[in-house]
Amino acid sequence: MIFIFICIGITLIYVVLIANFSLGFDRIKTFELSQHKPITRFSIIIPFRNEEKMLPTLLESILNLTYPKDYFEIIFVDDDSDDTSVQMLNSTLINNGTSPIDFKIVKNIKSSNSPKKDAISLAISQAKYDWIVTTDADGILPKYWLDSFDAFIQKQEPDFIAAPITYANSQGFLQNFQLSDVLSLQGATIGGFGIKRPFLCNGANLAYKKELFKTLNGFQGNSEIASGDDVFLLEKATEQSSNKVHYLKCQGAVVSTFALTSWSDLIEQRVRWAAKSSAYKNWFGKLVGLIVLSQNALLVSCVLLAAIGIMKPLHLLIIFLIKFCIDFLLIYKAANFFNQKHHLKYYFLSSFLYPFFSVLVTFLAVFKGFKWKDRSYKK
């Protein structure tokens, strides 16, 4: 009986949380891009390490940007690549056949346990313009990307902007499982901003004032944590001035990347994401993580208890259906925004697997290190 009350309590709290994210998602109105005169100049920062396979797609999207070429620069930061990435950047951007792009490639200088944070800090120290935009070397930039940021900056006058990301061309169950996960994360991200509790963002699509970065002392305080260049900066920016921290919910600003192609790579990536959560200072972010983990662990426990006859299968089914429905509400809203509703056919099967996947990732994040860009990190 006590266990049943625990099940009811955890599930009720989870439903309230996800329902609030769903309401918050709708409160962030979609930003419609209209004709305007660009005024903002951007310094785009792209750290990379051995990305020769992904760079052609990124470079093609850079060449297709509609924003005036003399209004932005790109700083590529080479983190010890030993492939042809540097040569590819030079040959493609110098001989692009269109108007010249202001870019440079700098060698990363490691001064912490986080090469990516070192790369961003180094690039910001050399940036010419007041607005910093970060993205990843495996991303695809939409052609109105900078136009969207500029229009939003002119209208809202923010200091920090989080923007949307998703997976492109997801094929098969593994990649669509990842897409469902990312859609849920994006739904929670937007929902968090909507209820004025921002706790997530993604460094693949992030913009902030250079002066804000300096005022916040950059990544000081979390530079020894390998990842988290995005969320930790969001926490500091929100604490500094929450009314200047915004989410750009604009389809013209969606940066895409590609889902991973193996379960081992996926688990490694998610372990890396989870490993940084213990260092979060945002109490709401920690609470969300605890609630989500508790609900997933509860379902795994219920499956085991039902298998050995201690729990009635009907009770397990009810808990699963409640979670299934409330999760679907948020994921559907995100899929609708990203024009990816046709991928929801994989949601039913993904929802069975996800609790086990989540618990496994959490366990590995607590007791095991992870690899990132061929480097090993310990907790």
N, C-alpha and C positions, 0 to 999 in steps of 0.2 A: 504493500500500500504506500509506504514512504517513497519507494522508487517511482511509483505512478505520479505522485505529487511533484517529485523532482522533474519528471518528464514534462508534466503540464507547465510547470514554472519556467523551465528553460525554453520550451517551445513558444510560450506566450511572449516572453521577453524578445525572442528572436523575431516573431511576427510583428511586434510593435516596432522593432528596429528597422526591418526591411520595409514595412509600410511607411514609416517616416521618410526613408530614402526615396520611395516612390513618389510621395507627395513633394519632397524637395526637388526631385528631378523635374517635375512639372513647373515648379516655381522659377527655375532658371529658364527664361524665355530664349527661344532660338534666335540668334543674332543674324539678321538678314543683311547681306552685303549689298550696298548700293553704290552708284557712281559717286566718286569723291576724289578730291585732289590729294595725292599722297604727300605727307609732310614728315613722317617719322623715318629716321635712318637707323638701320639695324646692323649689329655685329653678330653674325651667325657663327656659332661654335660647334664644331663636329669632331669629337675625339674618335680615333680609329686605331685598330690593331689588326693587321692581317685580314683586310676586308676586300680583297681583290675580286671575290665572287659577287659581293653585294654592291660594290661601288658603281658599276655601270648603271644600275637602276636608279640609284640616288642621283648620279650626275645627270642622267637624262631628265629627271624631274627638276633639278636645279636650272638646267638650260631652258626649261619650259615655264619657269616662273614669269609672271606678267609684271611684277613690280619693277620699277625703273632700276636698271643695273647700277646706276651711280648713286643709289640710295641704300645700298647694302654692301657689306664685305663678308667674306667667309674665311674663318680661321680654322684650318684643319690642324689637329694636334696629333702627331704621330707617336704612338705609344710603343716604340720598339718593334715596328713591323719588319718582318724579314721576307715578305713576298713582294709583289709588284705594285702594291697599293700606291706608293708615292709616285712612281713613274706614270701610273694610270691617271692620277689626278692631274699631273702636269700636262700630259699629252692631250687629255680631253678638254680641260678648261682653257688652255692656252690656244689650242687649235680648234675652237668650237664652231667656227664659221659664222658666228653671230657677233653681237656687241661684246666687247671684252668684259670679263667678270673680275672684280677686285677680290683676289684671294691670295692666301699665303699658307705655307705649310711650316709648322714649327715643331721642333722636337720636344717631347715632353720631358719635364724635369721632375723626378720623383722626390717628394719630401715627406710623404706620409704612407700609410698603409692602403691608400685609395688612389691608384693611378688616374682614375677618371676625374676625381675631384682636383687632383693636381693639374690635370690637363685643362679643366675649365678655369681654374684660378689663374693659370699661366696665360691662357688666351684672353681673359678679362683684363689682365694687366697690360695687354698689348692692343686691346680693342680701341677703335677710333670713335665709335659712336655711343650714344647714351643708352640705347636699348640693346640688351643681350637676348639672343634667342638660341636655345640649345636644341639639338636633335641628334639622332644616332646615325651611324654610317650605313646601317641596314634599312633605313627608312625610305619612304616614297613621299615626296612633298607635293601637295596639291598646288595647282598653278596660281590660285588666289590666296595662297598661304600668308604671305606678308601683307597683301592687301587687306586681309581679314584682321590681322593684328593692328595694322595702322588705323583702320576705320574704328575698331573697338577702342583703341587708345584715344583717338580724337573725341569719341563720344563719352567714355567713362572716366578717363584720366586716372587709370590705375597705376600701381607701382609693380604689381606682380600678376601675371596671367597664366593660369593653367589652361591647357587646351586638349582636345580629344585625340585619342589614338585608337587604332583597331588593327585587325589582321586582314590582309588582302588575299584573295584567291585561295581560301581554305578548302582543301579537298580531303575527303575521307573522314573517318571517325576521329583519329588522333588530332588532326588540325582543327576540326570543328569542336572537339572537346575543349581545346585551348581557346577557341573563339568564344564559346559560352562563358568560360571563366573570365576572359577579358571584358566581355560585355557586362558581366555582373560587377566587375571592378569599376568599369566606367560608369555604370549606373549608380554605384555607391559613391563614386567620386563626385559626380554631378549632384547627387542627392545630398551629400554632405555640404556642398556649397549652398544648396537650396535651403537647408535648415540652419545655415550660418554656423556650421561646424566642419569647416574644411579640414580634411585629414589625409587626403591622398592627392597625388598628381603624378605626372610621368615626365621624366627628363627628356624623352623623345619629342616633346612638344611643350616647351616651357619658355616664357619670356619674362624678363624683369629689368628694372632700371639698374644700370651699372652702379649708380650712387647708392641704391638700396643694398646691393651686394657688399659694398664697402662699409656701409653703416652697420650691417649685421656681422661684420668681420668674417664674411664669407662662410667657409665650412668649419671655422674654428669651433671646437667643442665636439665634433663628430668626425674629424679627419682620419681617425684610426679605424673607422668602420668602412669596409671596402666599398659598399654601395650606399645608396641613399642620398645621392647628390640632390635629388628632387624633393623628397618628403621632408628631410631635415631643414632645408631652406624654406619650405612652405611653413613649417612650424615656427621658425624664427620670424618670418615675414608677418605671419598672422599675429604673433605676440606683439610685434612692433606696431602694426597698424592694420587691423583686420578689415577696415572699410576700404582699404586700398588693394585688397587681395580679391581677385575676380576669376570667374571661369568663363572662357570663351566658347559658348555652345553654338558653334557655327559649322555648317557642313563644308564650307569653303576652307576651313582650317584643319580638317581631319588629316593627320599624318598616319600613313599605313606602314606596316612592316609585315614580315612573313612569319607564320607559325613554325615551330620547330618540327623536325621530321622523325624524331625518335623519342621514346618514353624516357630513356636515360637522360637525354639532354633537357627534356621538359622538367623532370624531377630536380635536376641540378639547378636549373634556372629558378624554379619555385622555392627551393631550399635557400638560395641566395636572397630572394625577395623576403622570405620569412625570417632569415637570420638577423636582419637589421631591425625588426619590429621590437625587439627587447630594449633597444636604445631609444625608442620614441619617447618624447617628453609630453606629447599631447595625450592627456588622460582619455579623451574621447576616442582617439585612435586605438589606444590600448584596450579600452572597453569594448569597442567594436570587434577587435580581434578575439577577445576572450569569449564574447557571445557567439560569434560564428564558429569558433573552435568547439565550444561547448555543445552547440547544436549538432555539429558533424560527429563529434565523439559520442554523443548520445545515440545517434542513429546507428553507429557502428556497434555500440554496446547492446542496443536493442536487437540487432540482427543476431549477435552471438547468443544473447539470452533466449531469443525465440528459437534458435537452432537447437538448444539443449533443453527446451521445454519449460523454462522458467517464466518466460513472458508469452502472452497470447499473441499470435500472429496478427490478430485484428488490431491490437494496440500499436504494433509496429507499423501496420499499414496506415493507420490514422495519422501518426506522427509524420510518416514519410509524405503522405498526400498534403498535409498542411504546409510542410516545407516546400514541396514541389510547386504548389500553387502560388505561395507568396514570392518565391524566387522567380517564378515565371513572369509574374507581374512586372518586376523590375527589369528583368532581362528583355522582356518584350518591348518595354519603353526604349531601352538602349538600342535594341536591334532595329526598331522603327526609325530612330534618329539616324543610325548609320546605314540605313537602307539595306539591312542584312536579315530581314525577317525570313527569307527563304532558307536560311541556315538553321532555323529553329527545329527543323525535323530531327536534328540530332540531340535536341535537349533532353528528351525522355530518357534515352540510354545514358547520357552524360550525368543526369541527376542521380542515377543509381550508383555510378562509379565515384562521383565526386567526394562523398563523405570519407570513403576509404583513402582516396588520394590525398585529401586535406590532412587527415590524421597522420598518414605516413610522412608527408612533407614536414609537418610540425615536429614529429619525432626526430627526423634526420637533422632538422635545423637546430634542435636543442643539443643533440649528442654527436653531431658530425660536422666537419667543415664542408667547404664546397670549392669547386673549381670555377674560374671565370677567366676567359681569354687565355687558357692554358696555364693559369697560375692557381696555386692552391692557397686557400685561406682557412684559418681556424677561428672558431668563435672566441 
